[in-house]
Amino acid sequence: MNIFENLSDINIHFSSLIGIKVFSNEDLLVGKVSDLFVDFEEMYPPVLAVQFKKNDQFFYVHWSDIVQFSLKKIVVKADFTLGRSRTLPRITARRLLHSQVADQFNRSANENPATPATTQGREDTMVEYPPLGKVILDRQIVDTSGKKVVRVNDIEFVKAGNQLRITHAAIGMRSMIRRIGYEKLVDQVLKVCHPNSLYLKKEALINWKFVHAIPSKSIYGHVRLGLKNEEIQNLHPADLADILEDLDNYSRETLFSNLSPELAAATLSEVESDLQIELLKNEDPEEVAKIIENMGVDEAVDVLSEMEHEQANEIIANIEDNQTQEEIQELLEYDQDVAGGLMSTEIFQFGPQHKKSHILKTIQEHHQDLETVYDIFVIDSQGRLIGSTSLSKLLIQTEDIEIGEVMNKNDLKYLHPTTPWRDVAKHMSKYNLITVPIVDQKQILMGIISVDDVLPWLLDEK
């Protein structure tokens, strides 16, 4: 039997389904539709059950028990199974998930001791899906295609055989007007006044496969969130930073805490300093330490210096790489407005005996560890700065020469870690420098300052 026999529309909107009366096969009123449950594990989720409300209680009926579905009424078979719950419990096999929203509601074994055991090599998991509208409507979602945060006004379904599947999230003005019940009236007015209006021609929709929902705090406490999907992890850090800035605090923290340490570090570098602290303040010190280890030392110092002293020390204590830990502690000794606080300790430095081939190979292997490579610095066996040359000068050498043969060893331009930032800027401007080395009283090379390090201070002063 075709359950859509009395439904001619191919596309159906969530807003048009709310309030539809549900009848038994004997034509007795069962309740009115309040929401839908869908299979979040599918890329285009089919409806699993219809939730309805009666006498202030929430019930649901499985889709398989529905014999007639239209925009006027829904009829269920005589021996239908009635469920009473705000969520839809379901046992599902762990498998490759296709939906962005999928796997957000799986209980862990600890959260649900009654989770069925593995059968025939397949691990089964108890899942409790919340109602679709509760998760999606009027919530912030991440559109991973447009790389932005949007708010959903409606959800579009399509008839597929005897199933009803989600195809799009509606985000535009038209969906908002439809939601409040004035679509036909507004359409009639616009057809007369503005017949060529874009409103009438195109609705703002997001393909469901690009929807990444972030349930709010009001979503039931036993629903666990899992946002580690490829679409989010593959976004550019700059796009992620924009998304985080647009989200509310809860959604922002939820999304950020599920990023890999590498992506979290790259994203953190793209956001404003006050938001950096906001994102990290509730994170576990061990997790923050992993993020810090994936940042440049100078960037890590900038972040840690904005934190409470006790919190920063706890994070530093959890950094596993001893060298990184020491470099961070050393830089934190300086104020941010002096050379020692501005400099980066990640530099290319070689002895005068190193040849062009060795230097270029090293740069190729480690260039990702540095933001820029302009100058190469030459040190003696004690680590003292004795010369420098530009990368471009080294590249044009036709022979595999030693760097000591082409380095500039006369009139080296360097500064000390206590030099105020204004003096650093004046020094770089006077000598037209892209980078300037920082040395201690013994001439030992400590780090470098680039134009990018000084620019924010100059812009703030203006």
ABEGO torsion letter per residue (X at the ends): XBAAAABABABBBAAAABGBBBBBAAGBBAEBBABBBBBAABABBBBABBBBBBGGBBBBBBAAABABBBAABBBBBAABBBBBBABBBBBBBBBBBABAABGAABBBAAABAABBBBBGGBBBBBBBBBBAAAAABGBBBBBAAAGBBBBBABBBBBBBEABBBBABBBABAAAAAAAAGAAAAAAAAAAAABAABAAAABBBBBBAAABBBBBBAABBAABBBBABBAAAAABBAAAAAAAAAABBAAAAAAAAAABBAAAAAAAAAABBAAAAAAAAAABBAAAAAAAAAABBAAAAAAAAAABBAAAAAAAAAABABAAAAAAAAAAAABBAABAAAABBABBBBBBAABBAAAAAAAAAAAAAABABBABBBBBBAAGBBAEBBBAAAAAABABBBBAAAABBABGBBBBBAABBAAAAAAAAAAAGBABBBBBBAAGBBAEBBBAAAAAAAAAAAX
